[in-house]
Amino acid sequence: MALEHVRTTLEETGAGPVEEMVPSMGGALAILDDGVVAMDPATGEQRWSYHLPGTEIAVGVTPLDTTAPDENPTQLVVLTYDTPSLLGSRGHTITLDALTGQEKHSAWHNTQDPPTDRVQLLTQNTWIVPRGNRTLEAFSLESGDSVWDYQAPQDCQIDMPTNNDTTSGVGTLQTQVITAWHCPQKEHAQVVSLDSTAGNKQWADTDVAANREELPRVWTMDATALADTGQPHAAQRITSGELEHYYDLLDENGQFTRALWDDVRELRRHIQHPAGAPPDTTDPPDIVVGHSDEIDYSLRLHIIDELLNQEVLDPEDVPDYLWQDTTDGKRHLIENRDGQIIPREPIEQAVAENDDQDN
């Protein structure tokens, strides 16, 4: 609702049609056809803006793993476009600090890929472009140069994103590119983490279900994600049941986790736990990767929301600071934790009471 308020304010003041509203650690980002405006969603006041008059641009925001201060919570806004020159069309990519709007990098480069492809898969220092069905190529945000590529093994495939379907076997974190590939003839699958700067393999997980008809899909947790912008948090996909019967949940180091379900056993009756059932061959193998902070706290927030929807959890048992008052006169659960520590007690209490009632 705050994002929509910002959109309306900008359009009423003649800033131009707002093509998209994007949440960021710097506030609400209004994407215009020739630039971007950062607004305070609470007050509607402008924080900063960056315009390229007469230039049609593509805009993206780099992912944010966590808001913890000791984890370098850096987020960048990436603007890119093509421009004609005497030597032919050239690409220009500009990187801004999401908090201040300060220009960090300005890189001229070739126009091998359209601007929209350059902002589809971003990390803190690179943009990633799919090539065919088994190759990823990374370009430096600082220089615009190709800096590394990764290729899945022979006879294996990666489910690549497209403009029409961004659900794929590739995801990004601040400094990692996560990809999953499948070798159908060998019934072998793997998820791999690549360092976003150099493309070196950070870790690999081989416990990916391989006896599937579909290619594995990757979901990454972004600390600024909001469902109303069309980019829901990966934790919501878990709690809503979208990932169905079988998925892997991995932290930033590639460690499998289902600690919450192990500690609160009754939760399994309400929320599907990771790797919780033998996979059916028709189920797509899903891999969810996120920073341990997001797995701990954002997952709890979305579980609380789902238990409220299931009427298992009493709203009175949810701490006051997890609610927000909106213009419709109702209280709504916050959708993004914004760095807050989400308690586990409401979950434990709700599922325990529900289990007692069933017994």
Beta strands, then each sheet from edge to edge (+ up, - down):
strand 1: 20-24
strand 2: 27-32
strand 3: 35-39
strand 4: 46-51
strand 5: 58-61
strand 6: 76-83
strand 7: 90-97
strand 8: 103-109
strand 9: 126-131
strand 10: 135-140
strand 11: 146-151
strand 12: 157-158
strand 13: 170-172
strand 14: 176-183
strand 15: 188-195
strand 16: 201-205
strand 17: 217-220
strand 18: 247-250
strand 19: 286-289
strand 20: 323-325
strand 21: 331-333
sheet 1: 1+ 2- 3+ 4-
sheet 2: 5+ 6- 7+ 8-
sheet 3: 9+ 10- 11+
sheet 4: 12+ 14- 13+
sheet 5: 12+ 14- 15+ 16-
sheet 6: 17+ 19+ 18+
sheet 7: 20+ 21-
end
